[in-house]
Amino acid sequence: MGSAVNLTEDQLAIKAMVANFAKRELADAAFKPETDEQYTARLKRLARQGLLGMTAPVEHGGGGLSYFDALLAVEEMARWDPRSAHEMHTNGTGTASHLWVLGTSEQQERWLRPICEGRMRCAIAMTEPEAGSAATEMTTTATLAEDGDSYCLNGGKIFISGGKHADIFVTYARFGSPPFADGGRSIGALIVERDTPGFSILRNDHNMADEDQAQLLFDNCVVPKFNVLVDGNAFGRLIRIYNRNRLSGVAQALGMAAASYEDALRHMQTRRQFGRELADFQGLQWMLADMAIQLNACRATLYQACQTGPDGELDPLQVSMAKVFVAETCVRVCDMAIQLFGGYGYMAESPVNQRYRRVRGTAIYGGTMQIHRNMVAARVLGRRNDQRRR
């Protein structure tokens, strides 16, 4: 199925390069268990292909691609190997964007180049036990030490994707000392390195897609001042960067949903019941038609949201609209693929089953559907998006 928009020759070449590489080196093992050694080797293969840090500055090892071009690569990879698409997201179009947007040249050289070369992995640490959708209620604090050269970090984070392998954590925290004013005016971000004294990974859980999600503890964790990306009063700026994370997440969902549709299409044309191909039954034809229509609409919505303005920023309204529409629609498409496969699709090792379990998370992380609907409603009504009880 073709694109919802006309892509340039260069963009089509990017997609073809990703597809050829993935089919050649990744697709066969995409849904099989992986050892830590295999993970490390796969990360290095992605780096050699130039698929990590695709939007990062060339002078620090990145690819210098536009955000849209990089998302096309993430979407294409998700069709063949969802795990590698997630690495491209975390170490490129999503989390790592904090480094190249906010980081100094010295910080980028220290952390961004190793990320682009596959020698280092990053994760984002934002969610807390009492601060999920209500992100501005986070309580992790970064207090300037007496020597003035470091910050003392205290608090905890949960549901940190990739925490098992991450070397650095882009950590959101409140800068200063309590009491803090309501909202995000004191929130900033800093880099916490894995071996920092006072930092520990308490446990590593797994979600329904069998992805690792870590619980972090900062107990008088001393972080050098050098590691600070922005020291408070920056939540709005951080969320504008995090919008890249949101769209990169649903780009993965779109790639996975498209792959499940294509698998279902082939299955319908080869599986026979009652002496006929499944594709002969009109009720099933309509399901395929709905899947094709919905995926086409998803591409149009996502690609529109990926366009940056003159200031290089994404439009928050378009981001929230795309987050809701693409995430929910891709969940439906993946669910229909399982239905079309019947018992085969319901088996745990089935690719359509595994994709569904991954795609389902996009309706939760990066802001739930309900939160993003609140954001859209606030924009169209011209009201402030504040959910606190008065």
C-alpha positions as CSV (number, residue, x, y, z in Angstrom):
1,M,0.0,0.0,0.0
2,G,1.4,3.4,-1.0
3,S,2.1,6.5,1.0
4,A,-0.6,9.0,1.8
5,V,1.6,11.8,0.5
6,N,4.1,12.1,-2.3
7,L,7.6,11.4,-1.0
8,T,10.7,12.7,-2.6
9,E,13.2,10.4,-4.3
10,D,15.6,10.8,-1.4
11,Q,12.8,9.9,1.1
12,L,11.9,6.8,-0.9
13,A,15.6,5.9,-1.0
14,I,15.8,6.1,2.8
15,K,12.8,3.8,3.2
16,A,14.3,1.4,0.7
17,M,17.6,1.4,2.4
18,V,16.0,0.6,5.8
19,A,13.8,-2.1,4.3
20,N,16.7,-3.8,2.5
21,F,18.9,-3.7,5.6
22,A,16.2,-4.9,7.9
23,K,15.2,-7.8,5.6
24,R,18.9,-8.8,5.2
25,E,20.1,-8.6,8.8
26,L,17.3,-8.2,11.3
27,A,13.9,-9.6,10.2
28,D,14.6,-13.3,10.8
29,A,15.3,-12.7,14.5
30,A,12.8,-9.8,15.1
31,F,10.4,-11.8,17.2
32,K,12.8,-14.2,18.9
33,P,14.3,-13.9,22.4
34,E,17.6,-12.0,22.5
35,T,20.6,-12.3,24.8
36,D,22.5,-9.2,26.0
37,E,25.3,-10.0,23.7
38,Q,22.9,-10.2,20.7
39,Y,21.4,-6.9,21.7
40,T,24.7,-5.2,21.8
41,A,25.7,-6.6,18.4
42,R,22.3,-5.5,16.9
43,L,22.8,-1.9,18.3
44,K,26.2,-1.7,16.6
45,R,24.8,-2.9,13.3
46,L,22.2,-0.2,13.5
47,A,25.0,2.4,14.2
48,R,27.1,1.2,11.2
49,Q,24.1,1.6,9.0
50,G,23.7,5.2,10.2
51,L,20.3,4.5,11.9
52,L,21.1,5.9,15.3
53,G,21.1,9.6,15.9
54,M,19.7,10.3,12.5
55,T,18.6,13.8,13.3
56,A,21.7,14.6,15.4
57,P,24.3,17.1,14.2
58,V,26.8,15.6,11.7
59,E,29.7,17.1,13.6
60,H,28.8,15.0,16.6
61,G,28.4,11.7,14.7
62,G,24.7,12.2,13.7
63,G,23.0,11.9,10.4
64,G,21.8,15.5,10.1
65,L,18.4,14.3,8.7
66,S,15.2,16.3,9.0
67,Y,12.8,15.0,11.6
68,F,10.3,13.9,9.0
69,D,12.9,11.9,7.0
70,A,14.1,10.2,10.2
71,L,10.5,9.3,11.2
72,L,10.0,7.7,7.8
73,A,13.0,5.4,8.6
74,V,11.6,4.6,12.1
75,E,8.2,3.7,10.5
76,E,9.8,1.5,7.9
77,M,12.0,-0.3,10.4
78,A,9.0,-1.0,12.6
79,R,7.5,-3.0,9.8
80,W,10.4,-5.5,9.9
81,D,11.9,-5.3,13.4
82,P,10.0,-3.4,16.1
83,R,12.8,-3.7,18.6
84,S,15.3,-2.0,16.3
85,A,12.7,0.7,15.5
86,H,12.5,1.4,19.2
87,E,16.3,1.8,19.4
88,M,16.2,4.2,16.5
89,H,13.5,6.1,18.4
90,T,15.2,6.1,21.8
91,N,18.7,6.8,20.5
92,G,17.6,9.2,17.8
93,T,14.2,10.7,17.0
94,G,12.9,10.5,20.6
95,T,14.9,10.6,23.8
96,A,18.3,11.6,22.4
97,S,16.7,14.7,20.9
98,H,17.1,16.3,24.3
99,L,20.8,16.1,23.9
100,W,21.1,17.8,20.5
101,V,18.4,20.4,21.2
102,L,19.5,21.4,24.7
103,G,23.0,20.0,25.1
104,T,26.2,22.1,24.8
105,S,28.8,21.1,22.3
106,E,30.8,19.6,25.1
107,Q,27.8,17.5,26.3
108,Q,27.1,16.4,22.8
109,E,30.6,15.2,22.2
110,R,30.6,13.3,25.5
111,W,27.3,11.5,25.1
112,L,25.8,12.1,21.7
113,R,28.7,10.7,19.6
114,P,28.8,7.4,21.6
115,I,25.0,7.1,21.1
116,C,25.3,7.6,17.4
117,E,28.1,5.0,17.2
118,G,26.1,2.4,19.2
119,R,28.5,2.5,22.2
120,M,26.0,4.1,24.5
121,R,22.2,4.0,25.0
122,C,20.0,6.5,26.6
123,A,16.6,6.4,28.4
124,I,14.2,9.1,29.6
125,A,13.3,9.2,33.3
126,M,10.1,11.2,33.7
127,T,7.3,9.1,35.2
128,E,6.9,8.8,38.9
129,P,4.5,6.7,41.1
130,E,2.3,9.7,41.7
131,A,3.1,11.6,38.5
132,G,2.0,9.8,35.4
133,S,-0.5,11.8,33.4
134,A,0.0,14.6,35.9
135,A,3.6,15.0,35.0
136,T,4.0,18.4,36.7
137,E,3.4,16.7,40.1
138,M,6.7,15.0,40.0
139,T,8.6,15.3,43.3
140,T,12.2,14.3,42.3
141,T,14.4,17.2,43.3
142,A,17.8,18.5,42.2
143,T,19.3,20.8,44.9
144,L,22.5,22.7,44.3
145,A,25.3,21.4,46.5
146,E,27.3,23.6,48.8
147,D,30.3,23.5,46.5
148,G,28.3,24.9,43.7
149,D,29.7,22.4,41.3
150,S,27.1,19.6,41.6
151,Y,23.5,18.8,42.3
152,C,22.1,16.4,44.8
153,L,19.3,14.4,43.3
154,N,16.6,12.7,45.4
155,G,13.5,10.8,44.3
156,G,12.3,7.9,42.2
157,K,11.0,7.0,38.7
158,I,9.0,4.1,37.4
159,F,8.1,2.5,34.0
160,I,11.5,3.6,32.5
161,S,11.7,1.9,29.1
162,G,15.1,0.6,28.2
163,G,16.5,1.1,31.8
164,K,18.0,-2.4,31.7
165,H,20.6,-1.4,29.0
166,A,20.7,2.4,29.3
167,D,24.0,4.1,30.1
168,I,22.6,7.6,30.6
169,F,19.2,8.8,31.8
170,V,17.6,12.1,30.7
171,T,16.1,12.8,34.1
172,Y,13.3,15.4,34.7
173,A,13.5,16.9,38.2
174,R,12.5,20.0,40.2
175,F,15.4,22.4,40.7
176,G,15.7,24.2,44.0
177,S,14.3,23.5,47.4
178,P,10.6,22.8,48.5
179,P,8.1,24.2,48.8
180,F,7.6,24.5,45.0
181,A,4.9,26.5,43.2
182,D,2.2,24.6,41.4
183,G,2.9,23.5,37.8
184,G,6.2,23.0,36.1
185,R,8.0,26.2,36.6
186,S,10.8,24.6,38.6
187,I,11.2,21.5,36.3
188,G,14.4,21.0,34.4
189,A,16.5,18.1,33.2
190,L,19.9,16.6,33.7
191,I,21.9,13.6,32.6
192,V,22.4,10.8,35.2
193,E,25.1,8.3,34.3
194,R,24.5,4.7,35.2
195,D,27.5,4.5,37.6
196,T,26.7,7.7,39.5
197,P,26.9,7.1,43.3
198,G,23.5,7.2,44.9
199,F,21.7,6.1,41.7
200,S,20.3,2.6,41.5
201,I,17.9,0.5,39.5
202,L,15.7,-1.1,42.1
203,R,14.0,-3.6,39.8
204,N,13.4,-4.3,36.1
205,D,9.8,-5.3,35.3
206,H,8.2,-6.3,32.0
207,N,5.1,-5.0,30.3
208,M,2.6,-6.9,28.2
209,A,4.9,-6.6,25.2
210,D,7.8,-8.2,27.3
211,E,9.7,-4.9,27.1
212,D,11.8,-4.0,30.1
213,Q,10.7,-1.1,32.3
214,A,12.9,-0.1,35.2
215,Q,12.3,1.4,38.6
216,L,14.9,4.0,39.5
217,L,16.0,5.5,42.8
218,F,18.0,8.6,43.4
219,D,19.3,8.7,47.0
220,N,21.5,11.8,47.5
221,C,22.7,11.1,44.0
222,V,25.5,13.6,43.3
223,V,25.4,14.8,39.7
224,P,28.0,17.2,38.3
225,K,26.8,20.6,37.1
226,F,28.2,19.7,33.7
227,N,25.4,17.2,33.3
228,V,22.6,19.8,33.6
229,L,20.7,20.3,30.4
230,V,18.4,23.0,31.7
231,D,18.1,24.0,35.4
232,G,14.4,24.7,36.0
233,N,11.6,26.8,34.7
234,A,11.7,24.8,31.5
235,F,8.9,22.3,31.5
236,G,7.2,23.9,28.5
237,R,10.4,23.7,26.5
238,L,11.1,20.1,27.6
239,I,7.6,19.1,26.5
240,R,8.1,20.7,23.1
241,I,11.1,18.4,22.7
242,Y,9.1,15.5,24.1
243,N,6.6,16.0,21.4
244,R,9.2,14.4,19.1
245,N,9.1,11.4,21.3
246,R,5.4,11.2,21.0
247,L,5.3,11.2,17.2
248,S,8.2,8.9,17.0
249,G,6.3,6.5,19.2
250,V,3.2,6.4,17.0
251,A,5.4,6.2,13.8
252,Q,6.5,2.8,15.3
253,A,2.8,1.9,15.8
254,L,2.0,2.8,12.2
255,G,4.8,0.6,10.9
256,M,3.8,-2.4,13.0
257,A,0.1,-2.0,12.1
258,A,1.0,-1.8,8.4
259,A,3.0,-5.0,8.7
260,S,0.1,-6.8,10.4
261,Y,-2.2,-5.6,7.7
262,E,0.2,-6.9,5.0
263,D,0.5,-10.3,6.8
264,A,-3.3,-10.5,7.1
265,L,-3.7,-9.7,3.4
266,R,-1.4,-12.5,2.4
267,H,-3.1,-14.9,4.8
268,M,-6.5,-14.0,3.4
269,Q,-5.2,-14.9,-0.1
270,T,-3.7,-18.3,0.9
271,R,-5.8,-19.6,3.7
272,R,-8.8,-21.7,2.5
273,Q,-12.0,-22.6,4.4
274,F,-15.2,-24.1,3.0
275,G,-13.2,-24.8,-0.3
276,R,-12.6,-21.1,-0.9
277,E,-9.9,-18.4,-0.1
278,L,-10.8,-16.3,2.9
279,A,-10.5,-13.3,0.5
280,D,-13.7,-14.5,-1.2
281,F,-15.8,-13.7,1.8
282,Q,-17.3,-10.2,1.7
283,G,-17.4,-9.7,5.5
284,L,-13.6,-10.3,5.6
285,Q,-13.0,-8.2,2.5
286,W,-14.6,-5.3,4.4
287,M,-12.3,-5.8,7.3
288,L,-9.3,-5.5,4.9
289,A,-10.8,-2.5,3.3
290,D,-11.3,-0.8,6.7
291,M,-7.7,-1.6,7.6
292,A,-6.4,-0.1,4.4
293,I,-8.5,3.1,4.7
294,Q,-7.5,3.6,8.3
295,L,-3.8,3.1,7.7
296,N,-3.9,5.6,4.8
297,A,-5.6,8.2,7.1
298,C,-3.0,7.5,9.8
299,R,-0.1,8.3,7.4
300,A,-1.7,11.5,6.3
301,T,-2.3,12.6,9.9
302,L,1.1,11.6,11.1
303,Y,3.0,13.1,8.2
304,Q,1.2,16.4,8.6
305,A,2.0,16.5,12.3
306,C,5.7,15.9,11.5
307,Q,6.1,19.1,9.7
308,T,8.1,21.7,11.7
309,G,7.4,25.4,11.7
310,P,9.9,28.2,10.9
311,D,11.2,27.9,14.5
312,G,11.9,24.2,14.1
313,E,9.1,23.3,16.5
314,L,6.2,20.9,16.1
315,D,2.6,22.1,16.4
316,P,1.4,20.8,19.8
317,L,-2.2,20.6,18.5
318,Q,-1.2,18.5,15.5
319,V,0.9,16.3,17.8
320,S,-1.9,15.5,20.1
321,M,-4.3,14.9,17.3
322,A,-1.9,12.5,15.6
323,K,-1.1,10.8,19.0
324,V,-4.8,10.0,19.6
325,F,-5.8,9.1,16.1
326,V,-2.8,7.1,15.0
327,A,-2.4,5.2,18.3
328,E,-6.1,4.2,18.6
329,T,-6.4,3.4,14.9
330,C,-3.3,1.2,14.9
331,V,-4.5,-0.7,17.9
332,R,-7.8,-1.4,16.0
333,V,-5.9,-2.5,12.8
334,C,-3.7,-4.9,14.8
335,D,-6.7,-6.3,16.6
336,M,-8.4,-6.9,13.2
337,A,-5.3,-8.7,11.9
338,I,-5.4,-11.1,14.8
339,Q,-9.1,-11.7,14.1
340,L,-8.4,-12.5,10.5
341,F,-5.7,-15.0,11.4
342,G,-8.0,-16.7,13.9
343,G,-6.4,-19.1,16.2
344,Y,-3.0,-18.7,14.5
345,G,-3.0,-15.0,15.3
346,Y,-3.9,-15.6,18.9
347,M,-0.8,-17.6,19.6
348,A,1.9,-15.9,21.7
349,E,4.7,-16.3,19.2
350,S,2.6,-15.0,16.3
351,P,4.0,-11.7,14.9
352,V,0.6,-10.2,14.7
353,N,0.1,-11.0,18.3
354,Q,3.4,-9.6,19.3
355,R,2.9,-6.4,17.3
356,Y,-0.5,-5.9,18.9
357,R,1.0,-6.1,22.4
358,R,3.6,-3.5,21.5
359,V,1.2,-1.1,19.7
360,R,-1.3,-1.2,22.6
361,G,1.3,0.7,24.7
362,T,1.2,3.7,22.4
363,A,-2.2,4.6,23.8
364,I,-0.7,4.9,27.2
365,Y,2.9,6.1,27.2
366,G,3.7,9.7,26.0
367,G,0.4,10.8,27.4
368,T,-2.8,8.8,27.5
369,M,-5.6,9.3,24.9
370,Q,-7.7,11.1,27.5
371,I,-4.9,13.6,28.4
372,H,-4.3,14.3,24.7
373,R,-8.0,14.8,24.1
374,N,-7.9,17.3,27.0
375,M,-5.1,19.1,25.2
376,V,-7.0,19.2,21.9
377,A,-10.1,20.5,23.6
378,A,-8.2,23.2,25.4
379,R,-6.7,24.4,22.1
380,V,-10.0,24.4,20.2
381,L,-11.8,26.1,23.1
382,G,-9.0,28.6,23.7
383,R,-8.8,27.5,27.3
384,R,-5.9,26.6,29.6
385,N,-5.4,22.9,30.0
386,D,-5.5,22.6,33.8
387,Q,-7.1,19.5,35.3
388,R,-6.6,20.5,39.0
389,R,-9.7,20.8,41.1
390,R,-10.3,24.4,42.2
